[in-house]
Amino acid sequence: MQIVMLNGTLTEAEQDYYARLVTEKVPIGLIEKLYLDVDGDSVTVSYVLRNVWELRKMGGAVIGCPEDWNAAKQAEQRDALANPIG
């Protein structure tokens, strides 16, 4: 996780404090950048999540992200019927 300071500075201990606050709600592995915007005595915290790809299996093989498929494979996925559970 990259910490980006905007409009001011914070000590390393203060940066760690804000990082811990965010990671209590969002797993650290999902956060790409943590923005700390300092305005006097207040700090605005925002973050950018990593791009998590959706992988699919078709016919028993992992075939990647649906956005990367050709038109025929996208049509096959769109027209596929779910297996009935019963």
MMTF fields as JSON, N, C-alpha, C and O atoms, coordinates in Angstrom:
{
  "mmtfVersion": "1.0.0",
  "mmtfProducer": "UNKNOWN",
  "numBonds": 343,
  "numAtoms": 344,
  "numGroups": 86,
  "numChains": 1,
  "numModels": 1,
  "chainsPerModel": [1],
  "groupsPerChain": [86],
  "chainIdList": ["A"],
  "bondAtomList": [4, 2, 8, 6, 12, 10, 16, 14, 20, 18, 24, 22, 28, 26, 32, 30, 36, 34, 40, 38, 44, 42, 48, 46, 52, 50, 56, 54, 60, 58, 64, 62, 68, 66, 72, 70, 76, 74, 80, 78, 84, 82, 88, 86, 92, 90, 96, 94, 100, 98, 104, 102, 108, 106, 112, 110, 116, 114, 120, 118, 124, 122, 128, 126, 132, 130, 136, 134, 140, 138, 144, 142, 148, 146, 152, 150, 156, 154, 160, 158, 164, 162, 168, 166, 172, 170, 176, 174, 180, 178, 184, 182, 188, 186, 192, 190, 196, 194, 200, 198, 204, 202, 208, 206, 212, 210, 216, 214, 220, 218, 224, 222, 228, 226, 232, 230, 236, 234, 240, 238, 244, 242, 248, 246, 252, 250, 256, 254, 260, 258, 264, 262, 268, 266, 272, 270, 276, 274, 280, 278, 284, 282, 288, 286, 292, 290, 296, 294, 300, 298, 304, 302, 308, 306, 312, 310, 316, 314, 320, 318, 324, 322, 328, 326, 332, 330, 336, 334, 340, 338],
  "bondOrderList": [1, 1, 1, 1, 1, 1, 1, 1, 1, 1, 1, 1, 1, 1, 1, 1, 1, 1, 1, 1, 1, 1, 1, 1, 1, 1, 1, 1, 1, 1, 1, 1, 1, 1, 1, 1, 1, 1, 1, 1, 1, 1, 1, 1, 1, 1, 1, 1, 1, 1, 1, 1, 1, 1, 1, 1, 1, 1, 1, 1, 1, 1, 1, 1, 1, 1, 1, 1, 1, 1, 1, 1, 1, 1, 1, 1, 1, 1, 1, 1, 1, 1, 1, 1, 1],
  "groupList": [{"groupName": "MET", "atomNameList": ["N", "CA", "C", "O"], "elementList": ["N", "C", "C", "O"], "formalChargeList": [0, 0, 0, 0], "bondAtomList": [1, 0, 2, 1, 3, 2], "bondOrderList": [1, 1, 2], "singleLetterCode": "M", "chemCompType": "L-PEPTIDE LINKING"}, {"groupName": "GLN", "atomNameList": ["N", "CA", "C", "O"], "elementList": ["N", "C", "C", "O"], "formalChargeList": [0, 0, 0, 0], "bondAtomList": [1, 0, 2, 1, 3, 2], "bondOrderList": [1, 1, 2], "singleLetterCode": "Q", "chemCompType": "L-PEPTIDE LINKING"}, {"groupName": "ILE", "atomNameList": ["N", "CA", "C", "O"], "elementList": ["N", "C", "C", "O"], "formalChargeList": [0, 0, 0, 0], "bondAtomList": [1, 0, 2, 1, 3, 2], "bondOrderList": [1, 1, 2], "singleLetterCode": "I", "chemCompType": "L-PEPTIDE LINKING"}, {"groupName": "VAL", "atomNameList": ["N", "CA", "C", "O"], "elementList": ["N", "C", "C", "O"], "formalChargeList": [0, 0, 0, 0], "bondAtomList": [1, 0, 2, 1, 3, 2], "bondOrderList": [1, 1, 2], "singleLetterCode": "V", "chemCompType": "L-PEPTIDE LINKING"}, {"groupName": "LEU", "atomNameList": ["N", "CA", "C", "O"], "elementList": ["N", "C", "C", "O"], "formalChargeList": [0, 0, 0, 0], "bondAtomList": [1, 0, 2, 1, 3, 2], "bondOrderList": [1, 1, 2], "singleLetterCode": "L", "chemCompType": "L-PEPTIDE LINKING"}, {"groupName": "ASN", "atomNameList": ["N", "CA", "C", "O"], "elementList": ["N", "C", "C", "O"], "formalChargeList": [0, 0, 0, 0], "bondAtomList": [1, 0, 2, 1, 3, 2], "bondOrderList": [1, 1, 2], "singleLetterCode": "N", "chemCompType": "L-PEPTIDE LINKING"}, {"groupName": "GLY", "atomNameList": ["N", "CA", "C", "O"], "elementList": ["N", "C", "C", "O"], "formalChargeList": [0, 0, 0, 0], "bondAtomList": [1, 0, 2, 1, 3, 2], "bondOrderList": [1, 1, 2], "singleLetterCode": "G", "chemCompType": "PEPTIDE LINKING"}, {"groupName": "THR", "atomNameList": ["N", "CA", "C", "O"], "elementList": ["N", "C", "C", "O"], "formalChargeList": [0, 0, 0, 0], "bondAtomList": [1, 0, 2, 1, 3, 2], "bondOrderList": [1, 1, 2], "singleLetterCode": "T", "chemCompType": "L-PEPTIDE LINKING"}, {"groupName": "GLU", "atomNameList": ["N", "CA", "C", "O"], "elementList": ["N", "C", "C", "O"], "formalChargeList": [0, 0, 0, 0], "bondAtomList": [1, 0, 2, 1, 3, 2], "bondOrderList": [1, 1, 2], "singleLetterCode": "E", "chemCompType": "L-PEPTIDE LINKING"}, {"groupName": "ALA", "atomNameList": ["N", "CA", "C", "O"], "elementList": ["N", "C", "C", "O"], "formalChargeList": [0, 0, 0, 0], "bondAtomList": [1, 0, 2, 1, 3, 2], "bondOrderList": [1, 1, 2], "singleLetterCode": "A", "chemCompType": "L-PEPTIDE LINKING"}, {"groupName": "ASP", "atomNameList": ["N", "CA", "C", "O"], "elementList": ["N", "C", "C", "O"], "formalChargeList": [0, 0, 0, 0], "bondAtomList": [1, 0, 2, 1, 3, 2], "bondOrderList": [1, 1, 2], "singleLetterCode": "D", "chemCompType": "L-PEPTIDE LINKING"}, {"groupName": "TYR", "atomNameList": ["N", "CA", "C", "O"], "elementList": ["N", "C", "C", "O"], "formalChargeList": [0, 0, 0, 0], "bondAtomList": [1, 0, 2, 1, 3, 2], "bondOrderList": [1, 1, 2], "singleLetterCode": "Y", "chemCompType": "L-PEPTIDE LINKING"}, {"groupName": "ARG", "atomNameList": ["N", "CA", "C", "O"], "elementList": ["N", "C", "C", "O"], "formalChargeList": [0, 0, 0, 0], "bondAtomList": [1, 0, 2, 1, 3, 2], "bondOrderList": [1, 1, 2], "singleLetterCode": "R", "chemCompType": "L-PEPTIDE LINKING"}, {"groupName": "LYS", "atomNameList": ["N", "CA", "C", "O"], "elementList": ["N", "C", "C", "O"], "formalChargeList": [0, 0, 0, 0], "bondAtomList": [1, 0, 2, 1, 3, 2], "bondOrderList": [1, 1, 2], "singleLetterCode": "K", "chemCompType": "L-PEPTIDE LINKING"}, {"groupName": "PRO", "atomNameList": ["N", "CA", "C", "O"], "elementList": ["N", "C", "C", "O"], "formalChargeList": [0, 0, 0, 0], "bondAtomList": [1, 0, 2, 1, 3, 2], "bondOrderList": [1, 1, 2], "singleLetterCode": "P", "chemCompType": "L-PEPTIDE LINKING"}, {"groupName": "SER", "atomNameList": ["N", "CA", "C", "O"], "elementList": ["N", "C", "C", "O"], "formalChargeList": [0, 0, 0, 0], "bondAtomList": [1, 0, 2, 1, 3, 2], "bondOrderList": [1, 1, 2], "singleLetterCode": "S", "chemCompType": "L-PEPTIDE LINKING"}, {"groupName": "TRP", "atomNameList": ["N", "CA", "C", "O"], "elementList": ["N", "C", "C", "O"], "formalChargeList": [0, 0, 0, 0], "bondAtomList": [1, 0, 2, 1, 3, 2], "bondOrderList": [1, 1, 2], "singleLetterCode": "W", "chemCompType": "L-PEPTIDE LINKING"}, {"groupName": "CYS", "atomNameList": ["N", "CA", "C", "O"], "elementList": ["N", "C", "C", "O"], "formalChargeList": [0, 0, 0, 0], "bondAtomList": [1, 0, 2, 1, 3, 2], "bondOrderList": [1, 1, 2], "singleLetterCode": "C", "chemCompType": "L-PEPTIDE LINKING"}],
  "groupTypeList": [0, 1, 2, 3, 0, 4, 5, 6, 7, 4, 7, 8, 9, 8, 1, 10, 11, 11, 9, 12, 4, 3, 7, 8, 13, 3, 14, 2, 6, 4, 2, 8, 13, 4, 11, 4, 10, 3, 10, 6, 10, 15, 3, 7, 3, 15, 11, 3, 4, 12, 5, 3, 16, 8, 4, 12, 13, 0, 6, 6, 9, 3, 2, 6, 17, 14, 8, 10, 16, 5, 9, 9, 13, 1, 9, 8, 1, 12, 10, 9, 4, 9, 5, 14, 2, 6],
  "groupIdList": [1, 2, 3, 4, 5, 6, 7, 8, 9, 10, 11, 12, 13, 14, 15, 16, 17, 18, 19, 20, 21, 22, 23, 24, 25, 26, 27, 28, 29, 30, 31, 32, 33, 34, 35, 36, 37, 38, 39, 40, 41, 42, 43, 44, 45, 46, 47, 48, 49, 50, 51, 52, 53, 54, 55, 56, 57, 58, 59, 60, 61, 62, 63, 64, 65, 66, 67, 68, 69, 70, 71, 72, 73, 74, 75, 76, 77, 78, 79, 80, 81, 82, 83, 84, 85, 86],
  "secStructList": [7, 3, 3, 3, 3, 3, 1, 1, 7, 7, 7, 2, 2, 2, 2, 2, 2, 2, 2, 2, 2, 2, 2, 6, 6, 1, 7, 4, 4, 4, 3, 3, 3, 3, 3, 3, 3, 3, 3, 6, 6, 3, 3, 3, 3, 3, 3, 3, 3, 7, 7, 7, 7, 7, 7, 3, 3, 3, 6, 6, 3, 3, 3, 3, 7, 4, 4, 4, 1, 7, 2, 2, 2, 2, 2, 2, 2, 2, 2, 7, 7, 7, 7, 7, 7, 7],
  "xCoordList": [0.857, 0.0, 0.902, 1.822, 0.617, 1.361, 0.581, -0.623, 1.263, 0.622, 1.026, 2.213, 0.022, 0.257, -0.213, -1.379, 0.714, 0.395, 0.014, 0.687, -1.067, -1.516, -1.594, -2.137, -1.064, -1.206, -0.655, -1.179, 0.362, 0.922, 1.748, 2.022, 2.143, 2.94, 2.388, 1.761, 2.632, 2.288, 3.494, 4.288, 3.626, 4.701, 4.394, 3.27, 5.397, 5.194, 4.192, 3.411, 4.207, 3.251, 1.824, 0.9, 1.638, 0.302, -0.151, -1.32, 0.758, 0.418, 0.006, -0.967, 0.743, 0.406, -0.969, -1.724, -1.295, -2.603, -3.731, -4.69, -3.614, -4.661, -4.712, -5.79, -3.56, -3.529, -4.24, -4.976, -4.026, -4.713, -6.221, -6.993, -6.652, -8.095, -8.747, -9.824, -8.084, -8.647, -8.621, -9.587, -7.527, -7.415, -8.285, -8.385, -8.907, -9.902, -11.17, -11.918, -11.408, -12.617, -12.347, -13.207, -11.156, -10.812, -9.514, -8.55, -9.452, -8.203, -7.05, -7.214, -5.899, -4.748, -4.351, -3.857, -4.557, -4.204, -5.046, -4.653, -6.201, -7.066, -6.798, -7.288, -6.025, -5.786, -4.518, -3.446, -4.646, -3.487, -2.822, -1.608, -3.624, -3.086, -3.979, -5.204, -3.339, -4.033, -3.681, -2.506, -4.684, -4.47, -4.802, -5.882, -3.866, -4.069, -3.951, -2.858, -5.084, -5.139, -5.179, -6.185, -4.081, -3.937, -4.399, -3.934, -5.327, -5.817, -5.847, -6.856, -4.73, -4.636, -4.643, -3.756, -5.662, -5.775, -6.624, -6.778, -7.174, -8.019, -7.315, -6.514, -7.644, -7.077, -8.226, -9.038, -8.287, -9.282, -8.599, -7.551, -9.211, -8.631, -9.454, -10.68, -8.78, -9.446, -8.475, -7.28, -8.993, -8.133, -8.634, -9.793, -7.729, -8.03, -7.799, -6.743, -8.779, -8.671, -7.956, -8.005, -7.296, -6.668, -7.75, -8.874, -7.402, -8.314, -8.307, -7.31, -9.406, -9.513, -10.267, -11.42, -9.599, -10.199, -11.136, -10.91, -12.179, -13.12, -12.713, -12.813, -12.258, -11.868, -13.033, -13.795, -13.175, -14.267, -13.73, -12.656, -14.503, -14.212, -15.297, -16.481, -14.878, -15.84, -15.281, -14.152, -16.05, -15.593, -14.449, -13.634, -14.39, -13.375, -12.048, -11.124, -11.918, -10.65, -10.849, -11.87, -9.879, -9.937, -9.6, -8.559, -10.48, -10.283, -10.123, -10.169, -9.936, -9.624, -10.831, -11.903, -10.641, -11.683, -12.645, -12.211, -13.951, -14.918, -14.682, -15.002, -14.123, -13.886, -12.83, -12.796, -11.966, -10.891, -11.288, -10.511, -12.471, -12.896, -13.31, -13.659, -13.267, -13.783, -15.319, -15.904, -15.947, -17.414, -18.079, -19.113, -17.506, -18.112, -18.102, -19.09, -16.996, -16.893, -17.825, -18.419, -17.963, -18.889, -20.331, -21.126, -20.672, -22.019, -22.257, -23.353, -21.247, -21.377, -21.665, -22.512, -20.966, -21.2, -22.587, -23.273, -22.988, -24.293, -25.436, -26.465, -25.258, -26.31, -26.254, -27.122, -25.261, -25.1, -26.232, -26.687, -26.671, -27.708, -27.061, -26.117, -27.562, -27.033, -27.476, -28.573, -26.624, -26.992, -28.042, -27.867, -29.136, -30.148, -29.622, -28.995, -29.892, -29.505, -30.716, -31.779, -30.567, -31.775, -31.72, -32.759],
  "yCoordList": [-1.169, 0.0, 1.229, 1.349, 2.127, 3.369, 4.465, 4.61, 5.237, 6.351, 7.637, 7.919, 8.424, 9.678, 10.828, 10.891, 11.735, 12.906, 14.07, 14.335, 14.758, 15.922, 17.132, 17.028, 18.266, 19.56, 19.601, 20.351, 18.842, 18.9, 17.673, 16.853, 17.555, 16.412, 15.839, 16.541, 14.555, 13.853, 13.021, 12.616, 12.77, 11.894, 10.473, 10.162, 9.63, 8.23, 7.548, 6.709, 7.9, 7.326, 7.746, 6.941, 8.991, 9.454, 8.756, 8.39, 8.572, 7.856, 6.418, 5.913, 5.767, 4.399, 4.34, 3.394, 5.348, 5.402, 5.421, 4.658, 6.298, 6.38, 5.117, 4.695, 4.519, 3.263, 2.158, 1.366, 2.095, 1.086, 1.32, 0.362, 2.585, 2.874, 2.337, 1.742, 2.553, 2.1, 0.579, -0.028, -0.044, -1.491, -2.267, -3.49, -1.583, -2.244, -2.539, -3.46, -1.754, -1.912, -2.579, -3.28, -2.362, -2.888, -3.676, -3.16, -4.906, -5.67, -4.928, -4.364, -4.931, -4.174, -4.604, -3.785, -5.861, -6.339, -5.754, -5.815, -5.187, -4.608, -3.125, -2.562, -2.49, -1.049, -0.812, -1.303, -0.056, 0.281, 1.551, 1.581, 2.606, 3.88, 4.414, 4.306, 4.991, 5.644, 7.127, 7.488, 7.985, 9.427, 10.069, 9.855, 10.861, 11.614, 13.088, 13.584, 13.789, 15.207, 16.018, 16.016, 16.71, 17.461, 18.891, 19.565, 19.352, 20.725, 21.273, 21.177, 21.846, 22.342, 21.186, 20.333, 21.167, 20.1, 18.926, 17.951, 19.003, 17.901, 17.134, 17.687, 15.85, 14.985, 14.258, 13.604, 14.375, 13.65, 12.409, 12.496, 11.263, 9.986, 9.429, 9.349, 9.048, 8.359, 7.309, 7.352, 6.375, 5.304, 4.814, 5.009, 4.169, 3.569, 2.074, 1.645, 1.289, -0.171, -0.728, -0.148, -1.849, -2.556, -3.069, -3.344, -3.192, -3.756, -5.274, -5.931, -5.824, -7.264, -7.843, -7.496, -8.715, -9.294, -10.426, -11.17, -10.538, -11.639, -12.752, -12.599, -13.859, -14.99, -15.956, -16.128, -16.572, -17.51, -18.856, -18.964, -19.881, -21.23, -21.629, -21.37, -22.256, -22.761, -24.08, -24.134, -25.115, -26.431, -26.961, -27.756, -26.515, -27.012, -26.292, -26.646, -25.284, -24.568, -23.085, -22.497, -22.491, -21.054, -20.336, -20.587, -19.447, -18.811, -17.299, -16.625, -16.738, -15.326, -14.447, -14.915, -13.163, -12.153, -12.125, -12.199, -12.019, -11.985, -10.849, -10.991, -9.717, -8.588, -8.898, -8.263, -9.877, -10.221, -11.298, -11.611, -11.862, -12.951, -12.442, -11.272, -13.338, -12.984, -13.058, -13.53, -12.595, -12.509, -13.872, -13.971, -14.92, -16.249, -16.753, -17.321, -16.549, -17.01, -16.184, -16.73, -14.884, -14.057, -14.514, -14.543, -14.866, -15.368, -16.702, -16.949, -17.563, -18.857, -18.648, -19.333, -17.712, -17.446, -16.836, -17.186, -15.942, -15.285, -16.296, -16.179, -17.275, -18.244, -19.487, -20.353, -19.591, -20.79, -20.878, -19.866, -22.099, -22.356, -22.843, -23.633, -22.376, -22.82, -24.26, -24.659, -25.027, -26.389, -26.349, -25.643, -27.104, -27.123, -27.875, -28.928, -27.309, -27.965, -28.701, -28.108, -29.966, -30.601, -31.841, -32.405],
  "zCoordList": [0.0, 0.0, 0.0, 0.809, -0.917, -1.02, -0.298, -0.508, 0.554, 1.261, 0.571, 0.406, 0.164, -0.544, 0.342, 0.731, 0.655, 1.48, 0.565, -0.43, 0.912, 0.145, 1.079, 2.178, 0.655, 1.331, 2.747, 3.571, 3.061, 4.403, 4.712, 3.836, 5.974, 6.388, 7.683, 8.477, 7.878, 9.113, 9.514, 8.665, 10.798, 11.238, 10.78, 10.387, 10.838, 10.445, 11.368, 10.92, 12.653, 13.605, 13.255, 13.366, 12.835, 12.444, 11.165, 11.04, 10.225, 8.995, 9.307, 8.748, 10.196, 10.602, 11.255, 11.033, 12.06, 12.723, 11.692, 11.803, 10.687, 9.666, 8.805, 8.387, 8.542, 7.784, 8.56, 7.971, 9.886, 10.709, 10.721, 10.688, 10.767, 10.742, 9.468, 9.512, 8.343, 7.063, 6.972, 6.509, 7.409, 7.26, 8.247, 8.149, 9.184, 10.035, 9.238, 9.569, 8.185, 7.374, 6.029, 5.496, 5.482, 4.164, 4.291, 4.858, 3.785, 3.86, 3.186, 2.103, 3.824, 3.326, 1.911, 1.136, 1.571, 0.24, -0.874, -2.039, -0.54, -1.558, -1.806, -2.785, -0.927, -1.047, -1.853, -1.499, -2.94, -3.759, -3.233, -3.028, -3.015, -2.526, -1.416, -1.473, -0.407, 0.698, 0.623, 0.702, 0.471, 0.382, 1.716, 2.267, 2.235, 3.469, 3.116, 2.844, 3.121, 2.762, 4.056, 4.765, 4.358, 5.603, 5.376, 4.457, 6.23, 6.174, 7.597, 8.295, 8.008, 9.377, 10.365, 10.346, 11.234, 12.235, 11.775, 12.51, 10.578, 10.1, 8.975, 8.221, 8.893, 7.862, 7.172, 7.826, 5.871, 5.076, 4.506, 3.866, 4.75, 4.325, 3.173, 3.258, 2.101, 0.988, 0.463, 0.756, -0.309, -0.816, -2.153, -2.517, -2.881, -4.179, -4.036, -3.571, -4.431, -4.346, -5.566, -6.651, -5.375, -6.499, -7.433, -7.012, -8.693, -9.675, -9.501, -9.802, -9.021, -8.823, -10.021, -10.279, -10.731, -11.929, -11.571, -10.617, -12.345, -12.178, -13.144, -14.361, -12.59, -13.432, -13.55, -12.599, -14.679, -14.919, -15.343, -15.934, -15.029, -15.499, -16.484, -16.268, -17.555, -18.518, -19.031, -19.518, -18.924, -19.363, -18.512, -18.98, -17.245, -16.332, -16.403, -15.67, -17.266, -17.384, -17.048, -17.403, -16.368, -16.095, -17.39, -17.996, -17.808, -19.109, -19.016, -20.045, -17.814, -17.681, -17.465, -17.082, -17.715, -17.506, -18.69, -19.839, -18.423, -19.517, -20.513, -21.694, -20.051, -20.949, -22.005, -23.059, -21.724, -22.652, -23.659, -24.561, -23.521, -24.389, -25.761, -25.926, -26.741, -28.058, -28.027, -27.052, -29.081, -29.122, -28.952, -28.293, -29.531, -29.43, -27.987, -27.524, -27.279, -25.893, -25.0, -24.071, -25.263, -24.489, -24.717, -23.777, -25.948, -26.237, -25.544, -25.042, -25.51, -24.836, -23.343, -22.769, -22.728, -21.306, -21.081, -20.121, -21.949, -21.826, -21.984, -21.317, -22.857, -23.143, -22.262, -22.368, -21.406, -20.571, -19.549, -19.014, -19.291, -18.303, -17.024, -17.06, -15.901, -14.605, -14.342, -14.734, -13.685, -13.32, -12.215, -11.222, -12.378, -11.321, -10.097, -10.21, -8.946, -7.695, -7.173, -6.99, -6.935, -6.55, -5.859, -5.518]
}
